[in-house]
């Protein structure tokens, strides 16, 4: 684990480069993704079937793209009582949290007497990508879809990559079935994003595509952005632990090791005021063994800071997906943190709480996007329309203002249209 000191983070760019967090320099299969999107656009379902055979090793010719109602219903028989009980408890917590994110229409009277406001409406049709294939991620299914359900989205289509036998994990299907989602397709990768964005014979186009995935999924979302909305461009999982000398070493190590389970691109950084703490964490990480894989796959680093104020500044520069604050005075340092997707306060708040069941959403901004964006929420599935209901009195008050500005900008017809309403 590399330990950084003051000279290594004199500027934001040098800090990110030293930590290996400079995501935007990474290259990906852009040309391949564009070719996939073009095939889906031109060939529709035939492209989806061929690309699923090529990338997933699954022939869907006879099975078809859409998951049947019988498969959904049978999932409840396959998952077991312990999982079904846990899943329903998680759904309850997550739904409760997102119901606090209400977004309502509102109207008021301007000083001039016009009636103005905003009308809130849920998106009509949303496409959700839920990772699958070799793994099962029912937690991502519920995290992605519950905010849409709370927002009132009437149509939701879900794409999940099939396993080698062409099946979708019963755990994922049970999660979707529990939420009342019926439109599910066994297709993944860039081709799934293209199908949802552009539409095929089987999959009608959506208004927005949400949900995390691999580099193919992320690049495809970037390519279709504008034709449809997207939630975010997700990258590898990130964790920063901001710690003082009294922090629990074992808890820090466990949090950093947990990041490894997200794959080889995961990044974890310990920002600490005490070098002895950093050395202890480094030693434990070097000999840690876990069923999740080789700890060397994780990009772990540490930064030694003079005090927690400097530590908070570094956190704000990194804008991590997950932030654990492991200090005695968590509420004192919290107001100084501006950029983080999800913040976990104190030794009793592991990231796993947010990943699964405490209620907050685990679809979070990565790659420094927490500087300007938020976790997935109800607001991602609601759009606003501005409303103006004016009258002659308000028009007479505002007419001279509008005419003066419109004439300067050369929009004479704007001025005339306003003058006509000022009788």
NORGIGI-V911878 format. One record per run of one state. SS is the DSSP state (H for helix, E for strand, L for the rest). FROM is the first residue (numbers start at 0). TO is the last residue. Records with the same first field share a line. If there is no record, write none. Layout:
SS: FROM-TO, FROM-TO
This chain:
L: 0-0, 4-4, 9-10, 19-21, 25-28, 43-43, 56-64, 66-67, 78-79, 98-104, 109-113, 122-123, 130-136, 151-153, 160-168, 178-181, 185-187, 198-206, 210-213, 225-226, 230-236, 243-247, 260-265, 272-273, 287-288, 290-291, 293-293, 297-297, 304-306, 318-320, 326-328, 334-340, 345-349, 356-367, 371-376, 389-390, 408-410, 420-422
E: 1-3, 65-65, 105-108, 114-121, 124-129, 154-159, 182-184, 207-209, 224-224, 227-229, 237-242, 266-271, 289-289, 292-292, 298-303, 321-325, 341-344, 381-388
H: 5-8, 11-18, 22-24, 29-42, 44-55, 68-77, 80-97, 137-150, 169-177, 188-197, 214-223, 248-259, 274-286, 294-296, 307-317, 329-333, 350-355, 368-370, 377-380, 391-407, 411-419
